[in-house]
Amino acid sequence: MKKNLVSAALLVLTLSAPALAGGAAAPMTGASAQVVASTPAALIAALKEAGYRVTMDPATPDSDPSMTVMAGDYEVSVWLSNCKAGSCGRVTASTSWDYSDSEEELDTALVNDWNSNYYTQAYAYEGAYYLDSSMPIGGGYTRSTLKAWMADYLSDVKDFELELP
């Protein structure tokens, strides 16, 4: 009985050591890492790995980094925000449809209806419809999360486009 109690105590201590040390082992880094750094270069690499064509936009002083992502027939503007010391806190994707020649067709009821049913954000601004989605990336993200977010966003882009006048 005493031997079983000692064995059980050793097992508990062995299993609880990582928890006492602050959780699981440190995240993997490098090419095989699950958690990807929240840097522009890592985001571009992850998007390219997911099959998208990505072009970094020219840097603008006092502005966060942005890029253009080609996803099939869609040109998506992607920008990073809350960037400090090369790491960013959020990535936003945005697609627009130009109605500047027919601004009377811009319909706020369409936008309001969309926003009450979808997680992406639609709005009409200066002669165009926009559809945006943001994902927090501060502290890192996984490639599969980024890929799923972009696939969901592009699905909404396609659905939103079908709703446009």
Backbone torsions as a table, in degrees:
resi	resn	phi	psi	omega
1	MET	NA	-45.3	-179.7
2	LYS	-63.3	-38.3	179.8
3	LYS	-64.1	-40.1	178.0
4	ASN	-65.2	-38.7	178.6
5	LEU	-65.7	-42.5	178.1
6	VAL	-65.0	-42.5	179.0
7	SER	-62.7	-42.5	179.2
8	ALA	-64.6	-41.3	179.3
9	ALA	-64.0	-41.8	177.4
10	LEU	-63.8	-40.3	178.3
11	LEU	-62.4	-45.7	178.8
12	VAL	-61.1	-45.3	179.2
13	LEU	-63.3	-40.0	179.7
14	THR	-64.4	-44.6	-178.4
15	LEU	-73.9	-27.5	-177.6
16	SER	-89.6	-10.1	-178.5
17	ALA	-56.8	-47.0	178.1
18	PRO	-60.9	-37.8	179.4
19	ALA	-64.9	-42.2	178.6
20	LEU	-66.7	-26.6	-179.7
21	ALA	-85.8	4.5	177.1
22	GLY	105.8	19.3	176.4
23	GLY	107.1	-158.2	-177.6
24	ALA	-67.4	171.5	178.8
25	ALA	-59.3	161.8	179.8
26	ALA	-58.0	146.0	-179.6
27	PRO	-59.5	147.5	176.5
28	MET	-67.7	149.3	175.5
29	THR	-123.6	168.7	179.3
30	GLY	92.3	-166.3	-173.5
31	ALA	-62.9	-29.2	-177.1
32	SER	-94.3	7.4	-176.1
33	ALA	-66.5	142.5	172.9
34	GLN	-78.6	-45.3	179.5
35	VAL	-89.0	125.0	-176.9
36	VAL	-99.5	140.0	178.8
37	ALA	-62.5	149.6	-178.3
38	SER	-89.5	47.1	178.7
39	THR	-102.9	156.3	177.2
40	PRO	-56.9	-42.9	-178.4
41	ALA	-62.3	-42.1	179.5
42	ALA	-67.2	-37.9	178.5
43	LEU	-65.4	-44.9	178.0
44	ILE	-59.7	-46.3	-179.9
45	ALA	-60.7	-42.8	-179.4
46	ALA	-66.6	-39.3	177.9
47	LEU	-67.4	-40.5	177.3
48	LYS	-64.9	-40.7	178.3
49	GLU	-61.4	-30.9	179.4
50	ALA	-79.6	-3.8	175.4
51	GLY	102.1	7.9	-179.8
52	TYR	-93.9	150.0	171.4
53	ARG	-88.0	126.2	-174.5
54	VAL	-126.1	132.1	175.9
55	THR	-126.3	122.9	177.8
56	MET	-71.3	132.2	177.0
57	ASP	-76.5	152.7	178.2
58	PRO	-57.5	140.5	-179.8
59	ALA	-66.9	140.0	177.0
60	THR	-121.0	130.7	-179.8
61	PRO	-55.8	142.0	178.1
62	ASP	61.9	22.0	177.5
63	SER	-125.2	149.0	175.8
64	ASP	-74.1	158.0	-177.9
65	PRO	-64.9	148.1	176.0
66	SER	-141.7	162.1	-178.4
67	MET	-150.7	164.7	174.9
68	THR	-112.6	130.2	-179.2
69	VAL	-115.7	124.9	175.1
70	MET	-96.3	120.3	-179.6
71	ALA	-127.3	92.5	-175.1
72	GLY	64.9	-124.7	179.8
73	ASP	-85.2	-3.7	-174.5
74	TYR	-98.8	135.5	171.6
75	GLU	-103.9	115.8	-175.0
76	VAL	-110.7	127.6	172.9
77	SER	-84.7	128.5	-179.9
78	VAL	-125.5	129.0	176.5
79	TRP	-134.5	154.3	178.7
80	LEU	-104.4	148.3	178.8
81	SER	-136.8	167.9	-177.0
82	ASN	57.1	43.1	-178.9
83	CYS	-87.3	130.8	176.7
84	LYS	-142.3	129.5	178.0
85	ALA	53.8	37.7	175.1
86	GLY	87.4	-11.0	177.4
87	SER	-107.1	144.1	-175.3
88	CYS	-119.1	159.2	-175.6
89	GLY	-101.8	-18.2	-174.3
90	ARG	-155.1	146.3	172.2
91	VAL	-119.3	137.3	180.0
92	THR	-126.7	134.9	174.5
93	ALA	-110.0	141.2	-178.4
94	SER	-144.1	134.3	175.1
95	THR	-125.7	143.5	-179.0
96	SER	-131.6	156.5	176.6
97	TRP	-128.4	122.4	-174.5
98	ASP	-80.3	122.2	175.0
99	TYR	-123.2	24.9	-175.0
100	SER	-63.3	-25.0	177.7
101	ASP	-84.1	-9.4	-179.1
102	SER	-146.8	56.0	-176.0
103	GLU	-59.8	-22.8	178.8
104	GLU	-65.2	-17.7	178.0
105	GLU	-81.7	-11.8	177.9
106	LEU	-65.0	125.6	-171.0
107	ASP	-123.0	107.4	-179.7
108	THR	-68.3	-26.4	176.6
109	ALA	-63.6	-39.3	176.8
110	LEU	-60.6	-45.8	-179.8
111	VAL	-63.6	-46.4	-179.9
112	ASN	-62.4	-42.6	178.5
113	ASP	-62.4	-44.2	178.5
114	TRP	-58.4	-49.7	-175.6
115	ASN	-64.8	-22.4	178.5
116	SER	-84.5	-6.6	-176.4
117	ASN	-124.0	-10.6	-175.2
118	TYR	-131.8	157.6	177.9
119	TYR	-82.3	-22.5	174.5
120	THR	-71.2	156.8	-177.4
121	GLN	-108.5	120.8	177.0
122	ALA	-103.6	147.3	174.2
123	TYR	-159.4	158.5	175.0
124	ALA	-110.1	132.2	-176.1
125	TYR	-154.1	127.7	175.8
126	GLU	44.4	54.0	172.9
127	GLY	78.9	21.0	-179.7
128	ALA	-148.9	154.5	167.9
129	TYR	-94.4	145.3	177.1
130	TYR	-130.2	148.5	172.0
131	LEU	-133.0	120.6	-175.4
132	ASP	-121.1	154.9	170.9
133	SER	-148.8	140.8	179.3
134	SER	-123.1	150.6	176.6
135	MET	-136.5	126.3	174.6
136	PRO	-66.1	135.1	178.1
137	ILE	-129.1	1.0	179.9
138	GLY	-55.6	129.8	-179.0
139	GLY	86.0	-4.8	177.9
140	GLY	111.7	168.4	-179.0
141	TYR	-155.3	170.8	176.0
142	THR	-102.4	153.4	177.8
143	ARG	-60.4	-39.7	-178.5
144	SER	-66.2	-34.8	177.0
145	THR	-66.2	-45.2	179.0
146	LEU	-61.9	-44.2	-179.9
147	LYS	-62.6	-44.3	179.1
148	ALA	-65.3	-41.5	178.2
149	TRP	-60.3	-46.7	-178.7
150	MET	-66.3	-40.5	178.7
151	ALA	-63.4	-43.6	177.5
152	ASP	-63.0	-42.9	178.8
153	TYR	-60.7	-48.0	-178.5
154	LEU	-65.3	-31.7	174.1
155	SER	-63.9	-43.2	176.7
156	ASP	-65.6	-37.8	177.6
157	VAL	-58.1	-47.0	179.9
158	LYS	-62.2	-45.1	179.1
159	ASP	-64.7	-42.1	-180.0
160	PHE	-63.7	-42.3	-179.6
161	GLU	-58.5	-36.4	178.8
162	LEU	-67.6	-23.5	179.5
163	GLU	-83.9	-16.4	-174.6
164	LEU	-69.0	146.7	177.8
165	PRO	-67.5	NA	NA
